[in-house]
């Protein structure tokens, strides 16, 4: 107090706030928030997937006006019964051998997709310590969600970031992995489109009724196919001869090592060959135009579905297939596409839910254990 100031019965003392303790508290809160955020996001993905699975099944069987009326008038459980009966009726005409080969084709497709991730990890030199089984499960869930939701950047990126950062990869390395997997898929599409355009150029002509710009003469289609194959071959030559990286704006494109490119040449088309095989084996023999035409229709329709960002390409694939294969009965084409959606989209989506639940449960237990250890250490201090 200063001289002459009235005495006060209470002394007021002001103590400085320890900024370090405040920062520590904020950091601890952020760590807990991060620990809870990903499990919560995983739970949202599970709920979204279950709702999406039911909605897509309902949409598939509602093309019949009578069935649509039953779905509109019934409740949830009656709708499930109607959906089950309608699916059984549509699929009953396909022989058992067709199902066996279609399932085998599905396994080939998803095994190739897992190989995409493995190739990207080899490119990053991060394949050691990550088992094939872990890669297969991560890839399976990634594509099960991405193919159905449509927003593959959101769903696929989220799953891969969650899965591979837990194995030691950085966010930047996961981003490179996603880009390389996307490129591998695009590379396989170009290889197979080039082959189809060269050997079956007539596959494009029927699409002229849907899109006039595609009403191209067969020599032009064949020339486009040769250009696509030449571009794919140039990619291999560039890796072999160690071409310098190419800059496109702010991006730098580097040629992967030749062993990586060699794996891409095999794996890239293998996934699409398997996926198209599902439809081919589900089609009846009568009027079947052959595997190469089915492959061409699948490539064109699947690419159109991806560009339209419609989940599962609903409506887009049907239009392209019916245009490219006019000799096939429309009901047979729709049934084959239904088999494809069941085996390639819906069944993987349903199987991915318990995988997500199991993974998120393990991460939640680890996060809770880490939070408990942090509280114990703070008390001990």
C-alpha positions as CSV (number, residue, x, y, z in Angstrom):
1,X,0.0,0.0,0.0
2,X,1.1,3.6,-0.6
3,X,1.5,6.1,2.2
4,X,-1.7,7.9,3.2
5,X,-3.9,5.3,1.6
6,X,-6.8,4.0,3.7
7,X,-6.1,0.6,5.2
8,X,-8.1,-2.2,3.9
9,X,-9.3,-5.1,6.0
10,X,-8.6,-7.5,3.1
11,X,-5.5,-7.8,1.0
12,X,-6.1,-8.6,-2.7
13,X,-3.4,-10.6,-4.3
14,X,-3.1,-11.2,-8.0
15,X,-1.3,-14.3,-9.0
16,X,0.0,-14.8,-12.6
17,X,-1.7,-17.6,-14.6
18,X,0.7,-20.4,-15.6
19,X,0.4,-20.4,-19.4
20,X,2.2,-23.7,-19.5
21,X,-0.5,-25.5,-17.5
22,X,-3.2,-23.9,-19.6
23,X,-1.5,-25.1,-22.8
24,X,-1.1,-28.6,-21.3
25,X,-4.8,-28.7,-20.5
26,X,-5.7,-27.6,-24.0
27,X,-3.4,-30.2,-25.6
28,X,-4.9,-32.9,-23.3
29,X,-8.4,-31.9,-24.4
30,X,-7.4,-32.0,-28.1
31,X,-5.9,-35.5,-27.6
32,X,-9.1,-36.8,-26.1
33,X,-11.2,-35.1,-28.8
34,X,-9.1,-36.8,-31.5
35,X,-9.3,-40.2,-29.7
36,X,-13.1,-40.0,-29.7
37,X,-13.6,-38.4,-33.1
38,X,-12.5,-41.3,-35.3
39,X,-14.6,-43.9,-33.5
40,X,-17.6,-41.6,-33.7
41,X,-17.0,-41.0,-37.4
42,X,-16.7,-44.8,-37.9
43,X,-20.1,-45.3,-36.2
44,X,-21.6,-42.7,-38.5
45,X,-20.2,-44.6,-41.5
46,X,-21.7,-47.9,-40.2
47,X,-25.2,-46.4,-39.8
48,X,-24.9,-44.7,-43.2
49,X,-23.9,-48.0,-44.8
50,X,-26.8,-50.0,-43.2
51,X,-29.3,-47.3,-44.4
52,X,-27.7,-47.3,-47.8
53,X,-27.9,-51.1,-48.1
54,X,-31.6,-51.1,-47.3
55,X,-32.3,-48.2,-49.7
56,X,-30.5,-49.7,-52.6
57,X,-32.2,-53.1,-52.2
58,X,-35.6,-51.4,-52.1
59,X,-34.8,-49.4,-55.2
60,X,-33.7,-52.5,-57.1
61,X,-37.1,-54.3,-56.7
62,X,-39.3,-51.3,-57.1
63,X,-39.2,-51.2,-60.9
64,X,-42.3,-53.3,-61.0
65,X,-45.4,-51.0,-60.4
66,X,-47.2,-53.7,-58.4
67,X,-44.2,-54.3,-56.1
68,X,-43.7,-50.5,-55.8
69,X,-47.3,-50.2,-54.6
70,X,-46.7,-53.0,-52.0
71,X,-43.6,-51.2,-50.8
72,X,-45.5,-47.9,-50.4
73,X,-48.4,-49.4,-48.5
74,X,-46.3,-51.8,-46.2
75,X,-44.1,-51.2,-43.2
76,X,-40.5,-51.9,-42.7
77,X,-40.8,-55.7,-42.1
78,X,-43.3,-56.2,-44.8
79,X,-41.0,-54.3,-47.2
80,X,-38.1,-56.6,-46.3
81,X,-40.3,-59.6,-47.1
82,X,-41.4,-58.2,-50.5
83,X,-37.8,-57.4,-51.3
84,X,-36.6,-60.9,-50.5
85,X,-39.4,-62.5,-52.5
86,X,-38.8,-60.3,-55.6
87,X,-35.0,-60.9,-55.5
88,X,-35.6,-64.7,-55.3
89,X,-38.0,-64.6,-58.3
90,X,-35.5,-62.7,-60.5
91,X,-32.5,-64.7,-59.6
92,X,-34.1,-68.2,-59.7
93,X,-33.7,-68.5,-63.5
94,X,-29.9,-68.3,-63.4
95,X,-28.2,-71.7,-63.3
96,X,-26.0,-72.7,-60.4
97,X,-22.9,-72.8,-62.6
98,X,-23.6,-69.2,-63.5
99,X,-23.5,-68.2,-59.8
100,X,-20.4,-70.2,-59.1
101,X,-18.5,-68.5,-61.9
102,X,-19.9,-65.1,-61.0
103,X,-18.8,-65.5,-57.4
104,X,-15.3,-66.6,-58.6
105,X,-15.2,-63.5,-60.8
106,X,-16.1,-61.3,-57.8
107,X,-13.2,-62.8,-55.8
108,X,-10.8,-62.1,-58.7
109,X,-12.0,-58.5,-58.9
110,X,-11.5,-57.8,-55.1
111,X,-8.2,-59.7,-55.0
112,X,-7.0,-57.4,-57.8
113,X,-8.2,-54.3,-55.9
114,X,-6.2,-55.5,-52.9
115,X,-3.2,-55.9,-55.2
116,X,-3.7,-52.2,-56.1
117,X,-2.9,-51.2,-52.5
118,X,0.0,-53.7,-52.3
119,X,1.5,-52.2,-55.4
120,X,1.2,-48.7,-54.0
121,X,2.8,-49.8,-50.7
122,X,5.7,-51.3,-52.7
123,X,6.1,-48.0,-54.6
124,X,6.3,-46.3,-51.2
125,X,8.6,-49.0,-49.9
126,X,6.2,-49.5,-47.0
127,X,5.0,-53.0,-47.7
128,X,7.1,-54.6,-44.9
129,X,5.2,-55.2,-41.7
130,X,1.8,-55.0,-43.4
131,X,0.3,-58.4,-44.1
132,X,-1.6,-59.4,-47.2
133,X,-4.6,-60.1,-45.0
134,X,-4.6,-56.6,-43.5
135,X,-4.2,-55.0,-47.0
136,X,-7.1,-57.2,-48.3
137,X,-9.4,-56.2,-45.5
138,X,-8.5,-52.5,-45.8
139,X,-9.0,-52.5,-49.6
140,X,-12.2,-54.5,-49.3
141,X,-13.8,-52.0,-46.9
142,X,-12.5,-49.1,-48.9
143,X,-14.0,-50.2,-52.2
144,X,-17.2,-51.6,-50.6
145,X,-18.0,-48.1,-49.3
146,X,-16.6,-46.2,-52.2
147,X,-18.5,-48.1,-54.9
148,X,-21.8,-47.8,-53.1
149,X,-21.5,-44.2,-51.7
150,X,-20.1,-42.8,-54.8
151,X,-18.0,-40.2,-53.0
152,X,-14.9,-42.4,-53.1
153,X,-12.6,-39.6,-52.1
154,X,-14.4,-39.2,-48.8
155,X,-15.1,-42.9,-48.1
156,X,-12.0,-44.4,-49.5
157,X,-9.7,-41.7,-48.2
158,X,-11.2,-42.0,-44.7
159,X,-10.8,-45.8,-44.5
160,X,-7.3,-45.9,-45.9
161,X,-6.1,-43.0,-43.7
162,X,-7.6,-44.7,-40.7
163,X,-6.1,-48.1,-41.6
164,X,-2.6,-47.2,-42.9
165,X,-1.7,-44.5,-40.4
166,X,-2.2,-47.1,-37.7
167,X,0.5,-49.1,-39.5
168,X,3.0,-46.1,-39.5
169,X,2.3,-44.4,-42.8
170,X,2.0,-40.6,-42.8
171,X,-1.0,-38.7,-44.1
172,X,1.1,-37.7,-47.1
173,X,2.1,-41.2,-47.9
174,X,-1.6,-42.4,-47.7
175,X,-2.4,-39.6,-50.2
176,X,0.2,-40.9,-52.6
177,X,-1.2,-44.5,-52.1
178,X,-4.7,-43.3,-53.0
179,X,-3.5,-41.4,-56.1
180,X,-1.5,-44.5,-57.3
181,X,-4.5,-46.8,-56.7
182,X,-6.7,-44.4,-58.7
183,X,-4.2,-44.3,-61.5
184,X,-3.9,-48.0,-61.6
185,X,-7.6,-48.4,-62.1
186,X,-7.6,-45.7,-64.8
187,X,-4.6,-47.4,-66.5
188,X,-6.5,-50.8,-66.6
189,X,-9.6,-49.0,-68.0
190,X,-7.5,-47.5,-70.8
191,X,-5.8,-50.8,-71.6
192,X,-9.1,-52.7,-71.9
193,X,-10.9,-49.9,-73.7
194,X,-8.1,-49.8,-76.2
195,X,-8.4,-53.6,-76.8
196,X,-12.2,-53.5,-77.1
197,X,-12.1,-50.5,-79.5
198,X,-9.5,-52.2,-81.7
199,X,-11.2,-55.7,-81.9
200,X,-14.9,-54.8,-81.3
201,X,-15.3,-51.2,-82.6
202,X,-19.0,-51.7,-83.3
203,X,-19.6,-51.6,-79.5
204,X,-19.7,-47.8,-79.6
205,X,-22.2,-47.3,-82.5
206,X,-25.4,-48.2,-80.5
207,X,-24.5,-45.5,-78.0
208,X,-25.0,-42.9,-80.7
209,X,-28.8,-43.1,-80.0
210,X,-28.1,-42.0,-76.4
211,X,-25.3,-39.5,-77.1
212,X,-25.0,-38.3,-80.7
213,X,-21.3,-37.5,-80.3
214,X,-20.6,-41.2,-79.9
215,X,-22.0,-42.1,-83.4
216,X,-18.5,-42.7,-84.7
217,X,-17.4,-44.8,-87.7
218,X,-15.7,-48.0,-86.9
219,X,-12.3,-46.9,-88.3
220,X,-12.3,-43.9,-86.0
221,X,-13.1,-46.0,-83.0
222,X,-10.4,-48.4,-83.9
223,X,-7.9,-45.5,-84.3
224,X,-8.9,-44.3,-80.8
225,X,-8.2,-47.7,-79.5
226,X,-4.7,-47.8,-81.0
227,X,-4.0,-44.3,-79.5
228,X,-5.0,-45.6,-76.0
229,X,-2.8,-48.7,-76.3
230,X,0.1,-46.6,-77.5
231,X,-0.3,-44.3,-74.5
232,X,-0.3,-47.3,-72.2
233,X,2.8,-48.6,-73.8
234,X,4.5,-45.3,-73.5
235,X,4.0,-45.4,-69.8
236,X,5.9,-48.7,-69.6
237,X,8.7,-47.4,-71.9
238,X,9.0,-44.2,-69.7
239,X,9.6,-46.3,-66.6
240,X,12.0,-48.6,-68.4
241,X,14.1,-45.8,-69.9
242,X,13.8,-43.6,-66.7
243,X,12.1,-40.7,-68.4
244,X,12.3,-37.5,-66.3
245,X,9.3,-36.4,-64.3
246,X,6.7,-34.3,-66.1
247,X,5.2,-31.2,-64.5
248,X,1.5,-30.3,-65.1
249,X,0.9,-27.1,-63.3
250,X,1.9,-27.6,-59.6
251,X,1.9,-31.3,-59.9
252,X,5.0,-33.5,-60.7
253,X,4.3,-36.9,-62.3
254,X,7.1,-39.4,-61.7
255,X,7.4,-42.8,-63.4
256,X,7.3,-45.6,-60.9
257,X,10.1,-48.2,-60.9
258,X,9.7,-50.9,-63.6
259,X,8.8,-53.7,-61.2
260,X,6.0,-51.5,-59.9
261,X,4.8,-50.8,-63.5
262,X,5.0,-54.5,-64.4
263,X,2.7,-55.3,-61.6
264,X,0.3,-52.5,-62.7
265,X,0.1,-53.9,-66.2
266,X,-1.2,-57.2,-64.8
267,X,-3.3,-56.0,-61.9
268,X,-4.9,-53.0,-63.5
269,X,-7.1,-54.8,-66.1
270,X,-7.6,-57.9,-63.9
271,X,-10.1,-56.2,-61.6
272,X,-12.2,-55.0,-64.5
273,X,-12.0,-58.4,-66.2
274,X,-13.3,-60.0,-63.0
275,X,-16.1,-57.4,-62.5
276,X,-17.3,-57.8,-66.1
277,X,-17.2,-61.6,-65.7
278,X,-19.9,-61.4,-63.0
279,X,-22.3,-60.0,-65.6
280,X,-21.2,-62.3,-68.4
281,X,-21.8,-65.5,-66.3
282,X,-25.2,-64.2,-65.1
283,X,-26.5,-63.7,-68.6
284,X,-28.3,-66.5,-70.5
285,X,-26.6,-68.2,-73.4
286,X,-29.4,-67.2,-75.8
287,X,-28.6,-63.9,-77.5
288,X,-25.3,-63.5,-75.5
289,X,-23.0,-61.4,-77.6
290,X,-19.8,-62.8,-76.0
291,X,-17.5,-61.7,-73.3
292,X,-15.6,-59.0,-75.2
293,X,-18.9,-57.1,-76.0
294,X,-20.0,-57.5,-72.3
295,X,-16.6,-56.2,-71.2
296,X,-16.9,-53.2,-73.6
297,X,-20.4,-52.5,-72.3
298,X,-19.2,-52.7,-68.7
299,X,-16.3,-50.4,-69.3
300,X,-18.4,-47.8,-71.0
301,X,-21.3,-48.0,-68.5
302,X,-19.1,-48.2,-65.4
303,X,-17.0,-45.2,-66.5
304,X,-20.2,-43.3,-67.2
305,X,-21.5,-44.2,-63.8
306,X,-18.3,-43.0,-62.1
307,X,-18.4,-39.7,-64.1
308,X,-22.0,-39.1,-63.1
309,X,-21.1,-39.8,-59.4
310,X,-24.4,-41.9,-59.1
311,X,-23.8,-44.5,-56.4
312,X,-23.5,-47.9,-58.1
313,X,-24.3,-46.3,-61.5
314,X,-28.0,-47.0,-61.0
315,X,-29.9,-46.2,-64.2
316,X,-26.7,-45.3,-66.1
317,X,-25.4,-48.9,-66.5
318,X,-28.9,-50.2,-67.5
319,X,-29.2,-47.6,-70.3
320,X,-25.7,-48.4,-71.7
321,X,-26.1,-52.2,-71.5
322,X,-29.5,-52.2,-73.1
323,X,-28.2,-50.0,-75.9
324,X,-25.0,-52.0,-76.5
325,X,-26.7,-55.4,-76.3
326,X,-30.0,-55.0,-78.2
327,X,-30.2,-58.8,-78.9
328,X,-30.5,-59.6,-75.2
329,X,-33.9,-59.6,-73.5
330,X,-34.1,-56.5,-71.3
331,X,-35.3,-58.6,-68.3
332,X,-32.2,-60.8,-68.7
333,X,-29.9,-57.8,-68.8
334,X,-31.5,-56.3,-65.7
335,X,-31.3,-59.6,-63.8
336,X,-27.6,-59.9,-64.7
337,X,-26.9,-56.4,-63.5
338,X,-28.8,-57.2,-60.3
339,X,-26.5,-60.1,-59.7
340,X,-23.5,-57.8,-60.3
341,X,-24.9,-55.3,-57.8
342,X,-25.5,-58.0,-55.3
343,X,-22.1,-59.6,-55.5
344,X,-19.9,-56.6,-56.3
345,X,-21.7,-53.8,-54.4
346,X,-24.3,-54.9,-51.8
347,X,-22.8,-58.1,-50.4
348,X,-19.4,-56.4,-49.9
349,X,-21.2,-53.4,-48.3
350,X,-22.9,-55.7,-45.9
351,X,-19.8,-57.7,-45.1
352,X,-17.8,-54.5,-44.5
353,X,-20.0,-53.4,-41.6
354,X,-18.7,-56.0,-39.1
355,X,-15.2,-55.3,-40.3
356,X,-15.6,-51.6,-39.5
357,X,-17.2,-52.4,-36.2
358,X,-14.4,-54.7,-35.2
359,X,-11.7,-52.3,-36.2
360,X,-13.3,-49.3,-34.5
361,X,-13.9,-51.3,-31.4
362,X,-10.2,-52.1,-31.2
363,X,-9.3,-48.5,-31.8
364,X,-11.8,-47.4,-29.2
365,X,-10.4,-49.7,-26.6
366,X,-6.8,-48.5,-27.3
367,X,-7.9,-44.9,-27.2
368,X,-9.7,-45.4,-23.9
369,X,-6.7,-47.2,-22.5
370,X,-4.4,-44.4,-23.5
371,X,-6.7,-41.8,-22.0
372,X,-6.8,-43.8,-18.7
373,X,-3.0,-44.0,-18.6
374,X,-2.8,-40.3,-19.2
375,X,-5.1,-39.5,-16.3
376,X,-3.1,-41.9,-14.1
377,X,0.2,-40.3,-15.0
378,X,-1.2,-36.8,-14.4
379,X,-2.5,-37.8,-11.0
380,X,0.8,-39.4,-10.1
381,X,2.7,-36.2,-11.1
